[in-house]
Amino acid sequence: MPKAEHDPETRTKKGRSVLVADDSPLVRRIVCTALASDGFDVCGEANDGHEAIKLAEKFCPDLIILDLSMPVINGIQAAPVLRKVVPECRIILFTIHANNVLEQQVQKIEVDAVLSKAEPLSDLLKKAHNLVDEKRA
């Protein structure tokens, strides 16, 4: 019997699983659709940092797209926990608030990249592929 698409073991073999955490359903839908059409397997969607942590524990994604401003636990609070839960996972902080000060602040919490939601979605896709490729090398 073939493994289900949501089976974490199946995704690990593909090497392109992604978890998207954003409190905006519209942003999640747009980002998930773009990632899925560009070769990623979207293993989960989270509305806040707490949900992201639970889903990361369950699915062990290769990449997490993490919004900065979310209820319950925001991206800056969730990132260090995610780094401990899935240490090999790449994390992109995806925010409307991207600037040099924020980038310096997030270096302390060990996210792999900070991207602005104001940039073209193609920039997010390119960075996502680059980070996952670096992980696999």
N, C-alpha and C positions, 0 to 999 in steps of 0.2 A: 504494500500500500504506500503511495507517495506521501512524503511529508507535507504537512499543511504549510501554506505560505507564511503564516504567522509563527512558525516554529523558529525559535532563536538559533538553533543549530544550522538550519538551512540558510539563514541570513548571514551568519558568520562565514560560510563558505563563499558566498557572493562577494563579501567584503565591501559592500556599499549600503549598509543599513543606516538609516537616519531617524532621529527623534526630533520633532519640532515642538518647541515650547513657546507659546505666545498667547496672551489673553484675548487677542482679537481673532474670532473665528474666520473673518475675511482674510487676514494676513496668513493664518495657518493654511487655509484652503489654497491660496495663491502659491505660497512657498511649497507646500506638499505636492501640488500639481506640477509645478516647475521641476522639482527634484525628481519626482517619479518619471516624468517624461524625459529626463536627462540621465536615466540609468540607475537612480537610487531606489532602494526598497524602503518605503516609509513604514517603519515598524510601530510608530505610535505618535500621538498628538497629545500635548498637555496644555492645560489652561493656566497653570501656575508652576512655580518652582517645586512645590511639594509633589505634585503629580509627575513632574519630570523626573524627580529622584526615584519615585516608585517604579515608573516605566523603565528607567535606565537599569535598575536592579533586575527587572524581569527580562529585558530584551538584550542588554549589553550591546548597544548600537556602536557602529564605527564612528558616527558623527552625531553631534547634538547642535541644533540651531536654537539658541537661547535668547529670548527677549530680555532686555534689561528691566523694564517696568512691568511687573506682574503682581497680582495680589498674592497674599499668603506668604510666599517666599519669592523675592525678586531674583533677577539673574545674577547679581553680584553675590547674594547670599547663597544661591543654589550652586554656583560654579565650583567652589571648593569641596562641597559635599559630593557633587558629581565626579570630581577628579578622584576622590577616594573610592567611590563606588565602582567607577569604570575608568581606571587609571590609563588605559590604552586608548580611550576614546578621544577624538578631537572635538573641541568645543569652539563654536563661533558665537560671539555675542552680537546679536543682530538688533540694532536699536536706532531710533530716530535721534538719539542724544549723542551720537558719536562725535568726539572731538579729541584733541591731543591730551587734555587733562584726564579724560575718561580712559583713554588708551594707557596712560601711565598708571592709573589706579588699577586697572584690570590686569596689568602684568603681574601684580602681587597675588592675584587669585588664579593665575596660570591658565587663562583661556588662550586658545591658539590664535585667535584673530578677533578683531572688532570691525564690523561692517555697518555702515549706515543704511537705513531703510530708504534713504533718499537716493542712493546710488542705483544704477540699473540692476535688475534681478540677475542679469548675466554675470555681474561681478560676484554675486553670492554663489552661483553655480560653479564658476571657475575656481573660486577659493575653496569650495567644498571638495571638488575633485582633486585639487592640489594637495589639500591636507590629508585626504584619505590615501592618495598615492604615496605621500611621504611616509605615512604610517606603514604601508605595505612594503616599502623599500628596506 
